[in-house]
Amino acid sequence: MNKFREYFFLFKIHHWIKNLSIFLPIVASHSFLNFTFIECLIYFFNFSIIASIVYLINNVSDYKIDIENKKLRYSVNLDKKKYYYSFGVSAFLLQMFILYFLNKDILIICLSYFLLSILYNQFLKHQKYIDVITLSTFHILRIFYGAIAFEIQLSFYFILFCLSIFLMIGANKRMLEIQKGFKNRPYDLNDQNKIQIFQIFFSLIAVLTFFLYCIDPANYQYFSNQYFLYINLILIILIISNFLYFQRNTNQDIVVFIYRNKINLILVSLFFVVFIGNSVFF
C-alpha cells in the first residue's frame, strides 16, 4: 500500500483534477447534451495519462533539487533513472500510437504538450516571466484538446478569459516558490512585488473579459435570462478575490487550494449551477 501511495504522488494522480478543464469548452458552447459519458471519460483518461507520464519524467529529472525544496511523498532510485525514462517514453509512444487511430488532431496537441514540457523542464522554467507564460500554455493546451476532442469552436472571449485566469494562477505558483525560497528558480524576493502586480493585472483582465461577454448582445441567444449573466460576473469576482486573498495568506499550491478551500468549492459550484441552469442547450 505504501508503494502504491508513492506511485500515486510520483505520477501526480491528484493533479488530474486540473484536467477537468478539457470539459470547459463544452460548458462555454452550451453543448452539454451532445456527448456521452463514456466519450468524455475516454478523452479525460487519455489526457490524464499523458500528463502523468510528463509528471513522472519531470519528477525523476528534478528529484535531487526537489528534495531540497519540498517535502516529497515519493522516492526515486536515481540508479534506475534510465528505467524511469524508458518506461515514460515507451508509455508515451504507445499512447501516440493509439491516438493516431483515434484522432490525429488530438495527437498533435498531446505531442505539443509533451515536447513543451521537456523544453520547459530543461530550459524555459529558468527564464523569468517566460516560465509563467509557459505554465499558462499547458492549461491552454488542455482547453484546445477539449475543443478538438468535442469538435467545439472556441470564442475570443473564452480564450482570453481562460488565458488571463491561467496567467494569474501561474504567477501565484511563482510567488509561492519565492516565499519558500526555491533554489532552482530565477526569482528572488525582489521579484515578488512584480509577480504580484502581474497576477493582479491578469485577474482584472479576466473580470473585464467576462464583463464584455456579459454586455455583448450576440451572446444573449445562449441564455434564458441575460441578466443572470451578471450573477455569474459577481461570482467570478468573488472566486478571484477569494483565490488572491487565501493564496496570499496561506501560500498553498493551486491543487491543494482546489481540494481544501471550501469557499472556492461553493463559489465555483454556484457559478456552474447558475451558468448551466441559465443556458439554452444546443
Secondary structure, DSSP 8 states (H G I E B T S, - for coil): -HHHHHHHHHTTGGGGGGGGGGGHHHHHHT-GGGS-HHHHHHHHHHHHHHHHHHHHHHHHHTHHHHHHHS--S----GGGHHHHHHHHHHHHHHHHHHHHHH-HHHHHHHHHHHHHHHHHHHTGGGSTTHHHHHHHHHHHHHHHHHHHHTT----HHHHHHHHHHHHHHHHHHHHHHHHTT-TTSS--GGGHHHHHHHHHHHHHHHHHHHHHHHH-GGGGGGBS-TTHHHHHHHHHHHHHHHHHHHHHHH---HHHHHHH-HHHHHHHHHHHHHHHHTB---
